[in-house]
Each structure stands twice: as C-alpha cells, then as structure tokens.
C-alpha cells in the first residue's frame, strides 16, 4: 500500500487526472459538468459537488478521503461485505470478536495460507478427486493389460513383471487422501510462520516495553528528587506533586491515553498514600 505526499483537493484532482492521461474535458464529461466549471474546481475557485466526488472516487478507484486530501493512501482501506465475498454471518464473527481479526489478518497475508485456501477450493470442487480417479483408472487398465498379456504368454511371467504389477497397484491413491494431507501440511506451515511472526513481534514489543519502563522510572526518580527539595511544602501538596510526577512520566508511553491515566489516578494516589505511610522517609 503506497503512501503519497500530503495534498489538497485541487492537487489530488490534477494528479489523478494527469496520471491517467486525461484532459479537463475528459473529466468534466465523467461527472457531467462543463469543461470550464471543472477547470475552476481544479484551480480552487469552484467546489466539487458530493455527487461529483463520488463519481470520481469510483472512476479513479480511490477513497473519497484521498481526493479530499484527508488521507494520503490512495488504496481503498474499506470494502462492502459483498465486495469481499463474505456472508453477513462471517462478518459478524469478525466484528463481534468471536474470531480474532488480528489472527485472520496474519493468515490472509501469508502465502502458504493462500496456497492452502486454493487447494481447499479445488478439493471442495472435486476437481482433484476426479483427476486422481481418472489416473487410478489408467493404472487399473495397465495392471489388467499386463496381467492378461502374462496369462496369454505374450510377455514373460517372471519376477520383473510381478514387480511392475506391484508398483502399479501400490501407486494408486485415495481420491481424497492426497488433497487432505497436502492441505493440512500447507496450512500447518502457514500457522508455524504466523506463530514465528507473532513471537518476533512479541519479543520486540517486550524489549521496547522494558526500555520504556526504564525511561518512565528514570523520569519518576528525577521528578521525585525535585520534590524532595521541597520538604517545606505541606504533606498533602507534596503527595499531589508526586502523583502528578508519576502521571506525567506515564504519558511518555504512546499507548497510554489521557483517559487511561485518568482511570489509573486513584490507584496512583493510593500507592503514594501507602508509601508515605509505610515507606522510608
């Protein structure tokens, strides 16, 4: 998914038009307005109607937000359920949390999982089963032919011919066994790769978390030292400063929102109160 430099609606309209080798008249005809009017839209002296925006979004196959300059990624990041080929029930399982969307996403972008899905499609259609059945029929015919020729004395009835008959017989496959085992193998390869990817991401997150925790602890110690110099302050005021110092340090964490810090404030206050009562002076 490519990301482009920021741009306003005028720049985006001009870029999209020129990238496709269109002139102003071509685009004006697409949205059903006069050439001059569209020229004014690109120059910023006229506004693009919502209907025109939708028509161009569909024609260029980019999100309307990209044309408006709200996002810088021209690829569609949302699709109708029917566009994805999903049933309503399948979509419900995703957005209800019954199925973990993150796991599904990791599988869908895995090449081996894609191969397994293709194999399953062939398996469900019965194409591979019919192919194996046809191959088995050829092997049966070959076996019977050799057997008849041996019985009629047209070819020698010796161990070499017996070995050939045996090899033909054992080479026959169950119509379903090959497909199922191959699908299972490819699917498990995909699961293994996804597991390795998740483990790598988890380890990276753990390392980043440790560094972040050290940084937070360092900031808390620095702020605490500052507060120690203010021992003449009333105890309630000192406690408040300590609480604020901890909250400010927690804000370093990019995953820690102001709302989350607000929810944790009572816990921080209780911890500071407990430390003041039982901790070292």
TORLOVO-845564 format. One record per atom (N, C-alpha, C): x, y, z; residue in three letters. Coordinates in steps of 0.05 Angstrom, whole numbers, plus 32768, in hexadecimal, padded with zeros to 4 digits. Atoms other than C-alpha are relative to their C-alpha. Last residue first. Layout:
! TORLOVO-845564
XYZALA
...
! end
This chain:
! TORLOVO-845564
80027FE38000UNK
80DF80B0844BUNK
8019800C7FF2UNK
7FEA7FF27FF3UNK
80DC80678438UNK
7FFC801E7FFEUNK
7FE68001800DUNK
809980498428UNK
8015800F8010UNK
7FF080177FF8UNK
805E80398455UNK
801D80007FF5UNK
800780097FE5UNK
803380788456UNK
80137FEA8009UNK
7FFC7FEA7FECUNK
8050809F841CUNK
7FFC7FF6801CUNK
7FE37FFC7FFDUNK
8055805F83F3UNK
800780158015UNK
7FF680187FF2UNK
800C804E8400UNK
801E80038005UNK
80097FFE7FE4UNK
7FF6809483EDUNK
800C7FEA8010UNK
7FF07FEA7FF4UNK
8020809283ADUNK
7FF98002801EUNK
7FE4800A7FFEUNK
8002804E839BUNK
80118015800EUNK
800080137FEAUNK
7FBB806883A9UNK
801C7FF58005UNK
80047FF17FE7UNK
7FC680A4837DUNK
80027FEE8019UNK
7FE67FF27FFBUNK
7FE280798345UNK
7FFE800F801BUNK
7FED80157FF8UNK
7FA5804A834AUNK
801B800D8007UNK
800680097FE4UNK
7F758086834AUNK
80147FEB800AUNK
7FF97FEC7FECUNK
7F9A80A2830CUNK
7FF97FF8801DUNK
7FEB800B7FEEUNK
7F95806382E3UNK
800780138017UNK
800B80177FF2UNK
7F53807782C2UNK
80137FF58014UNK
80157FF67FEEUNK
7F6F80BC82B2UNK
7FF47FE98010UNK
7FF17FF57FE9UNK
7FAE809C8294UNK
7FEC800A8015UNK
7FF580177FF0UNK
7F8280718268UNK
800E800A8018UNK
8016800D7FF2UNK
7F5A80AE8251UNK
800A7FE98011UNK
80087FF07FE9UNK
7F9980D58242UNK
7FEA7FF38010UNK
80107FE98007UNK
7FAF809B8214UNK
7FFA8011801AUNK
800E7FF77FE9UNK
7FE9806C8224UNK
7FF1801A7FFAUNK
801980107FFEUNK
7FFE804881E5UNK
7FEE80098017UNK
80127FF98016UNK
8032807D81D4UNK
7FE57FF28001UNK
80098018800EUNK
805280738219UNK
7FEC80087FEAUNK
7FEB80068014UNK
807280B5822CUNK
7FF87FE87FEFUNK
80097FF5801AUNK
803080C7824EUNK
80157FFC7FEAUNK
800F8015800DUNK
804480988287UNK
7FF7800A7FE4UNK
7FED8013800AUNK
807980CB829BUNK
7FF27FEA7FF0UNK
7FF17FF48016UNK
8046810282A1UNK
80137FED7FF3UNK
80127FFE8017UNK
801980D682CBUNK
800E800B7FE8UNK
8004801B800BUNK
805380C482F9UNK
7FEE80007FE8UNK
7FE78008800CUNK
8066810D8302UNK
7FFE7FE47FF4UNK
7FFE7FF3801AUNK
801D8120830EUNK
801A7FF87FF1UNK
8015800D8011UNK
801780ED8346UNK
8002800C7FE4UNK
7FF5801B8007UNK
805981068364UNK
7FED7FF27FEDUNK
7FEB7FFD8013UNK
8040814E8361UNK
800C7FE67FF7UNK
800C7FF9801AUNK
7FFF813B8382UNK
801580047FEBUNK
800C8018800CUNK
8024811883B9UNK
7FF480057FE5UNK
7FEA80118009UNK
804F815683C5UNK
7FF57FE67FF3UNK
7FF67FF48019UNK
8011818283C9UNK
80167FEF7FF4UNK
801480048015UNK
7FF1815483FCUNK
8009800A7FE5UNK
7FFF801C8009UNK
803281538425UNK
7FEB7FFB7FE9UNK
801280117FF1UNK
8036819F8428UNK
7FFF7FE47FF5UNK
801C7FFF800AUNK
807381BA8404UNK
7FEF7FEF8013UNK
800E7FEC7FF0UNK
80B381C3842EUNK
7FE380027FF7UNK
800A800C7FE8UNK
80CD81828411UNK
7FF080148012UNK
80167FF07FF6UNK
80D381A383CDUNK
7FF37FF58019UNK
7FF57FE67FF8UNK
8117818883BCUNK
7FEA8013800CUNK
7FF380037FE6UNK
80F9814383BEUNK
800B801A800AUNK
80147FFC7FEBUNK
80CA81598386UNK
800C7FFE801CUNK
80087FE38000UNK
810381628356UNK
7FED80058017UNK
7FEA7FF17FF4UNK
811E811E8369UNK
7FFA801D8002UNK
800180057FE3UNK
80DA80FF835BUNK
80168010800EUNK
80157FEF7FF5UNK
80D9811F8316UNK
7FFE7FFE801EUNK
7FF77FE48004UNK
811C80FF8304UNK
7FEC8014800DUNK
7FEA7FFB7FECUNK
810780BC8322UNK
8009801D7FFEUNK
800D7FFE7FE5UNK
80C580BE82FAUNK
801580068015UNK
800D7FE67FFEUNK
80EB80CE82BAUNK
7FF38004801BUNK
7FEB7FEC7FFEUNK
811A809382C4UNK
7FF3801C8004UNK
7FF580027FE4UNK
80DF806482D3UNK
801580168004UNK
80147FF67FEEUNK
80BD807A8292UNK
800A8002801DUNK
80027FE38004UNK
80FC8071826AUNK
7FEC800D8012UNK
7FE77FF47FF5UNK
8108802C8288UNK
7FFF801E7FFEUNK
800480017FE3UNK
80BF80198279UNK
8018800D800EUNK
80137FEB7FF9UNK
80C980308231UNK
7FFC8001801EUNK
7FF37FE78004UNK
810780068228UNK
7FEE80178009UNK
7FEC7FFE7FEBUNK
80E47FCA8245UNK
800E801A7FFFUNK
800E7FFB7FE7UNK
80A77FD58219UNK
801480048017UNK
80077FE48001UNK
80D37FDB81DAUNK
7FF28008801BUNK
7FE77FF07FFEUNK
80F37F9981EBUNK
7FFA801E8001UNK
7FF580047FE5UNK
80B07F7881F8UNK
801980118005UNK
80107FF07FEEUNK
80937F9581B8UNK
800A7FFF801CUNK
7FF97FE48006UNK
80CD7F798190UNK
7FF080128012UNK
7FE67FFC7FF4UNK
80C37F3581B2UNK
8009801D7FFCUNK
800380007FE3UNK
80797F3781A2UNK
801A8006800EUNK
800D7FE67FF9UNK
80857F4A815AUNK
7FFE8003801EUNK
7FED7FEB8005UNK
80B67F108152UNK
7FF6801C8008UNK
7FEC80027FEBUNK
80867EE08174UNK
801580167FFDUNK
800C7FF57FE8UNK
804D7EF88147UNK
801580008017UNK
80037FE38003UNK
80777EED8109UNK
7FF6800D8019UNK
7FE57FF47FFFUNK
808E7EA88120UNK
7FFE801E7FFEUNK
7FF780017FE4UNK
80457E96812EUNK
801C800C8003UNK
800F7FEB7FF2UNK
80307EAF80E9UNK
80098001801EUNK
7FF47FE78008UNK
80667E8480C9UNK
7FF38017800FUNK
7FE57FFE7FF5UNK
80507E4780F0UNK
800D801B7FFAUNK
80037FFB7FE3UNK
80077E5380DFUNK
801B8003800DUNK
80097FE57FFDUNK
80197E588095UNK
7FFD8008801DUNK
7FE97FEF8006UNK
80417E188097UNK
7FF9801E8004UNK
7FEF80007FE8UNK
80077DF780BBUNK
801980107FFBUNK
800D7FF07FEBUNK
7FD97E0C8082UNK
801180028019UNK
7FFC7FE48007UNK
80097DF1804DUNK
7FF480138015UNK
7FE37FF97FFFUNK
800E7DAE806FUNK
8004801D7FFAUNK
7FF880007FE4UNK
7FC37DA8807CUNK
801D80098003UNK
800D7FE87FF4UNK
7FB37DBB8034UNK
80098003801DUNK
7FF27FE9800BUNK
7FE57D87801AUNK
7FF5801A800CUNK
7FE680007FF4UNK
7FC97D518049UNK
801080197FF6UNK
80027FFA7FE4UNK
7F827D608035UNK
801B8003800DUNK
80087FE47FFDUNK
7F907D637FEAUNK
80008008801EUNK
7FEA7FEE8009UNK
7FB87D227FE8UNK
7FF9801D8006UNK
7FE980007FEEUNK
7F867CFC8012UNK
801580137FF9UNK
80007FEA7FEDUNK
7F477D0F7FEBUNK
801A80038011UNK
80087FE6800CUNK
7F477CE67FABUNK
800280188013UNK
801B7FFB7FF9UNK
7F6E7CAE7FCEUNK
7FF8801B7FF5UNK
80057FEE7FEAUNK
7FAD7CA27FA7UNK
7FE280018006UNK
801B7FF58000UNK
7FC67C6A7F7AUNK
7FFB80108019UNK
7FFF7FE48007UNK
80117C627F7AUNK
7FE5800D7FFFUNK
7FFC7FF07FE8UNK
800C7C217FA1UNK
8001801E7FFAUNK
801680037FECUNK
7FEB7BFD7F67UNK
800480128018UNK
80187FF2800AUNK
801A7C177F31UNK
7FEA7FFF8015UNK
7FFB7FE37FFFUNK
80587C057F5AUNK
7FE780107FF6UNK
80017FF77FE4UNK
803C7BBF7F66UNK
8004801F8002UNK
801C80017FF8UNK
802E7BB37F1DUNK
7FFD800B801CUNK
800D7FEB800EUNK
80757BC97F0BUNK
7FE380028008UNK
7FF97FE77FF3UNK
80927B9C7F41UNK
7FF380187FF3UNK
800F80007FE6UNK
806B7B617F26UNK
8007801A800FUNK
801B7FF98006UNK
80857B717EE0UNK
7FEF80028019UNK
7FFF7FE58009UNK
80CD7B707EF9UNK
7FE3800B7FFAUNK
80007FEE7FE9UNK
80C07B317F21UNK
8000801E7FF8UNK
7FE980027FEEUNK
80AC7B0A7EE3UNK
7FFF80158017UNK
800C80007FE6UNK
80707AFA7EB8UNK
80177FFC8015UNK
7FF680147FEDUNK
80917B0D7E76UNK
7FF28003801CUNK
7FE97FF57FF2UNK
80667B357E46UNK
80087FEC8015UNK
7FF57FEB8012UNK
80357B1B7E12UNK
8018800E800CUNK
7FE580068008UNK
802A7ADB7E3AUNK
800D80147FEDUNK
8001800A801CUNK
7FDF7AE47E3CUNK
801C7FF97FF6UNK
800F80198001UNK
7FE07AE97E88UNK
7FFF7FF47FE5UNK
7FF180157FF2UNK
80187B1C7E86UNK
7FF27FE67FFFUNK
7FE980078011UNK
7FF57B467E52UNK
80117FEA800CUNK
800A80108017UNK
7FB57B447E7AUNK
80177FF77FEEUNK
8009801A7FF6UNK
7FD97B5B7EBAUNK
7FF67FEE7FE9UNK
7FE880107FFBUNK
7FFD7B927E95UNK
7FF97FE4800AUNK
7FF48006801AUNK
7FBB7BAB7E79UNK
80197FEF8004UNK
80108015800DUNK
7F987BA77EBCUNK
800D7FF77FE6UNK
7FFC80187FF0UNK
7FCF7BD07EDFUNK
7FF27FE87FF3UNK
7FE480098005UNK
7FD07C047EA7UNK
80057FE5800FUNK
7FFF800B801CUNK
7F847C0A7EAAUNK
801B7FF57FFAUNK
800F80197FFFUNK
7F857C127EF6UNK
80017FF37FE4UNK
7FEF80137FF3UNK
7FBC7C477EEFUNK
7FF37FE48001UNK
7FEB80078013UNK
7F937C6D7EBCUNK
80127FEB800CUNK
800C80118015UNK
7F577C697EEAUNK
80157FF87FECUNK
8003801B7FF6UNK
7F817C827F24UNK
7FF47FED7FECUNK
7FE5800C7FFFUNK
7F957CBF7EFCUNK
7FFF7FE38009UNK
7FF98006801BUNK
7F4C7CCE7EEDUNK
801B7FF37FFEUNK
801080178009UNK
7F3A7CC77F36UNK
80077FF87FE4UNK
7FF480187FF4UNK
7F747CF57F48UNK
7FF17FE77FF8UNK
7FE68004800EUNK
7F5B7D2A7F17UNK
800D7FE7800BUNK
8005800B801AUNK
7F147D237F31UNK
80197FFA7FF0UNK
800A801B7FFCUNK
7F2B7D2D7F78UNK
7FFB7FF27FE5UNK
7FE980117FFAUNK
7F547D697F64UNK
7FF87FE38003UNK
7FEF80028018UNK
7F197D8B7F43UNK
80177FED8005UNK
7FFE801C8009UNK
7EE97D7C7F7CUNK
80127FFC7FE8UNK
800D8002801AUNK
7ED47DC57F85UNK
80017FE37FF5UNK
801D7FFE7FFDUNK
7EE27DC17FCFUNK
7FF17FFD7FE5UNK
800A80187FF2UNK
7F287DA77FC2UNK
7FE280018002UNK
7FFF80168013UNK
7F377DDD7F8EUNK
7FF47FE7800DUNK
80147FF98015UNK
7F207E137FBEUNK
7FFE7FE97FECUNK
801A80077FF4UNK
7F477DF17FF7UNK
7FEA80067FEBUNK
8002801D8000UNK
7F867DF37FCCUNK
7FE47FF7800BUNK
80048008801CUNK
7F7C7E3D7FC0UNK
7FFC7FE27FFDUNK
801B7FF98008UNK
7F727E48800AUNK
7FFA7FF97FE4UNK
801280137FF3UNK
7FB27E22801AUNK
7FE380057FF8UNK
7FFE801A800FUNK
7FD97E4B7FE8UNK
7FED7FEB800BUNK
800E7FFB8019UNK
7FBF7E8C8008UNK
80017FE67FEEUNK
801C80027FFAUNK
7FD47E70804BUNK
7FF080047FE7UNK
8006801D7FFDUNK
80197E63802FUNK
7FE37FFC8007UNK
8000800D801AUNK
801E7EAB8015UNK
7FF77FE28003UNK
7FEB80158002UNK
800C7ECB8058UNK
7FFD7FF07FE7UNK
7FE97FF5800FUNK
7FE67F0D8052UNK
80167FEC7FFFUNK
80077FF7801CUNK
7FA37EEC8062UNK
8018800B7FF1UNK
800380188012UNK
7FC07EC6809EUNK
7FFB80097FE3UNK
7FE5800C8004UNK
7FDA7F0580C0UNK
7FFF7FE87FEEUNK
7FF07FEF8010UNK
7F977F2880B5UNK
801C7FF47FFAUNK
800A8003801BUNK
7F6F7EEE80D0UNK
801180117FEDUNK
7FF7801B8009UNK
7F9A7EED810FUNK
7FF87FFC7FE3UNK
7FE37FFF8004UNK
7F907F388118UNK
800B7FE67FF5UNK
7FFA7FF4801AUNK
7F457F33810BUNK
801E80017FFBUNK
7FEC7FEB7FFCUNK
7F3E7F038147UNK
8008800B7FE5UNK
7FE78008800DUNK
7EFE7EDC813AUNK
801380178002UNK
8001801E7FFEUNK
7EC37EE3816AUNK
80197FF47FF3UNK
7FEA800A7FF0UNK
7ED87F2C8170UNK
80007FE28004UNK
800A80067FE5UNK
7E957F47815AUNK
80167FF68012UNK
80027FE77FF1UNK
7EB57F69811EUNK
7FF47FFC801CUNK
7FE87FF07FFFUNK
7ED07F288102UNK
7FFC80198012UNK
7FEC800E7FF0UNK
7E997EF78112UNK
801980118003UNK
80077FFD7FE4UNK
7E677F2A80F8UNK
80147FF28012UNK
7FF87FE57FF7UNK
7E8B7F2D80B6UNK
7FFA8004801DUNK
7FE380007FFEUNK
7E857EE280AEUNK
800A801B800AUNK
7FF980107FE8UNK
7E3B7EE480BEUNK
801E80008004UNK
80057FEF7FE9UNK
7E307F1D808CUNK
80087FF18019UNK
801C80007FF9UNK
7E507EF28056UNK
7FFD80128019UNK
8007800A7FE5UNK
7E947F06803CUNK
7FE280008004UNK
800A801B8003UNK
7EA57F0D7FF2UNK
7FF97FF3801AUNK
7FED80137FF5UNK
7ED17F498000UNK
7FF77FE37FFDUNK
7FE77FFE8010UNK
7EA97F767FD2UNK
80147FEC8009UNK
8004800F8019UNK
7E687F5C7FF3UNK
801980027FEEUNK
7FFF801D7FFAUNK
7E807F738037UNK
7FFE7FF07FE7UNK
801A800B7FF9UNK
7E8D7FB9801BUNK
80037FE28005UNK
800E800E8016UNK
7ED67FCD801CUNK
7FE47FF8800BUNK
8019800A7FF6UNK
7F037FFB8045UNK
7FF17FF47FE8UNK
7FFB800E7FE6UNK
7F4C800B803EUNK
7FE67FF6800CUNK
801880037FF0UNK
7F48801E7FF4UNK
80077FF1801AUNK
800C801B8001UNK
7F8D80307FDAUNK
7FE780008012UNK
801580018015UNK
7F9D807A7FCEUNK
7FF27FE57FFFUNK
7FFE801A800CUNK
7FC280828011UNK
7FE97FFC7FECUNK
7FEB80008014UNK
7FCE80CA8025UNK
80047FE57FF2UNK
7FED80167FFDUNK
7F8E80D5804CUNK
801480017FE9UNK
800280087FE4UNK
7F6481148055UNK
80147FEA8007UNK
7FE77FFA7FF3UNK
7F7A81328013UNK
80007FF9801DUNK
80037FE97FEFUNK
7F3381357FF8UNK
80198009800EUNK
80057FE98011UNK
7F4581067FC0UNK
7FFE80198010UNK
7FE67FFA800DUNK
7F6280D67FF3UNK
7FFE80187FEEUNK
7FEF7FF17FEDUNK
7F2480DB801FUNK
801B80067FF4UNK
80087FE38001UNK
7EF980C87FE3UNK
801280108012UNK
80137FF67FECUNK
7F1F80867FE2UNK
7FFA801D7FFCUNK
7FF27FF67FE9UNK
7F4080727FA0UNK
7FEC80098015UNK
7FFD80177FEEUNK
7F26804A7F65UNK
801280088018UNK
7FE380037FFBUNK
7F3280847F34UNK
80067FE88013UNK
7FF180028019UNK
7EEC807C7F18UNK
801E7FFC8004UNK
8005801A800DUNK
7ECB806B7F5AUNK
80107FFD7FE7UNK
7FF580157FEFUNK
7EEB80A57F7FUNK
7FFD7FE47FF4UNK
7FE380008004UNK
7EDD80D27F44UNK
800D7FEB8011UNK
7FFB800A801BUNK
7E9380C17F45UNK
801E7FFD7FFBUNK
8005801D8000UNK
7E8F80C87F91UNK
80067FF47FE4UNK
7FEB800D7FF0UNK
7EB0810D7F8FUNK
7FFD7FE27FFFUNK
7FE880018011UNK
7E8281237F56UNK
80177FF2800FUNK
800580138015UNK
7E4681107F80UNK
80187FFD7FEEUNK
7FFD801B7FF3UNK
7E6281347FBDUNK
7FFB7FEA7FEBUNK
8018800A7FF2UNK
7E6B81727F92UNK
80057FE4800BUNK
8008801A800CUNK
7EB1818C7F82UNK
7FE87FF68010UNK
800180187FEFUNK
7EB881D57F95UNK
7FF67FE87FF1UNK
801B800C7FFFUNK
7ECE820F7F6AUNK
80027FE68010UNK
80137FEA8000UNK
7F0A823F7F6BUNK
7FE37FF67FFFUNK
80087FF87FE5UNK
7F3C820A7F80UNK
7FEC80168002UNK
7FF17FE87FF9UNK
7F6182047F3EUNK
7FF8800A801CUNK
7FE480077FFCUNK
7F4A81BC7F36UNK
801180188008UNK
7FFE80127FE9UNK
7F0281D07F42UNK
801D7FF98006UNK
80017FEF7FE8UNK
7F09820B7F12UNK
80027FEF801AUNK
7FE77FF27FFFUNK
7F1F81DC7EDBUNK
800280128019UNK
7FED80137FF4UNK
7EE381B07EEBUNK
801C800D8002UNK
800780047FE3UNK
7EB581EB7EE0UNK
80147FED800DUNK
7FF77FE87FF1UNK
7ED881FE7E9FUNK
7FFB7FFD801EUNK
7FE380007FFEUNK
7ED081B77E83UNK
800A80188011UNK
7FF27FF28015UNK
7E8681B77E92UNK
801E80008005UNK
80007FE37FFDUNK
7E6981827EC1UNK
8010800D7FE9UNK
80167FF2800CUNK
7E54813A7EBBUNK
7FFE801E8005UNK
80127FF87FEBUNK
7E8381177EEBUNK
7FE980127FF6UNK
800480167FEEUNK
7EA780EE7EB6UNK
7FEC80088016UNK
80158011800BUNK
7E9E81257E82UNK
7FF97FE98013UNK
80197FF27FFFUNK
7EC581567EADUNK
7FE97FEF7FF5UNK
800A80037FE5UNK
7EFB81227EB6UNK
7FE6800F8003UNK
8006801C7FFAUNK
7F06811B7E6BUNK
7FF37FFD801CUNK
801A8007800EUNK
7F0181667E5EUNK
7FF87FE48007UNK
80167FF57FF0UNK
7F3881747E92UNK
7FE57FF97FF4UNK
80007FE38000UNK
7F6981467E6FUNK
7FE78009800FUNK
801A7FF38007UNK
7F7680FE7E80UNK
8004801E7FFFUNK
7FFF7FF5801BUNK
7FB980D97E7EUNK
7FE7800D7FF7UNK
800F80118013UNK
7FAA80AD7EB9UNK
7FFF800B7FE4UNK
7FF5801B7FFFUNK
7FDF80CB7EE6UNK
7FF27FED7FEDUNK
7FE880018010UNK
7FCA81107ECEUNK
800C7FE48000UNK
80077FFC801DUNK
7F8381087EE8UNK
80197FFD7FEFUNK
800F80178009UNK
7F9880EB7F2BUNK
7FFA80027FE2UNK
7FEE80178000UNK
7FCD81207F37UNK
7FF27FE77FF4UNK
7FEE7FFC8016UNK
7F9E81597F24UNK
80137FE87FFDUNK
800F80028019UNK
7F6781417F51UNK
801280027FE8UNK
8007801D8004UNK
7F9881357F8AUNK
7FF17FFC7FE6UNK
7FE8800F8007UNK
7FB7817A7F84UNK
7FF97FE37FFAUNK
7FF87FF6801BUNK
7F73819D7F84UNK
80187FF07FF6UNK
8012800C8014UNK
7F5A81727FBFUNK
800880097FE3UNK
801B7FF77FFEUNK
7F9681837FEAUNK
7FEF7FF57FE9UNK
80097FEF8015UNK
7FD6815B7FEFUNK
7FE380098005UNK
801A7FF27FFAUNK
800081348020UNK
7FF980127FE9UNK
7FFD7FE77FF1UNK
8037810A8000UNK
7FE5800D8004UNK
7FF67FE9800FUNK
802480C47FEAUNK
800280198012UNK
80097FE77FF3UNK
801E8082800EUNK
800D80177FF1UNK
7FEE7FE98003UNK
802280407FE8UNK
7FF48018800EUNK
80117FE88000UNK
800080008000UNK
801280198000UNK
! end
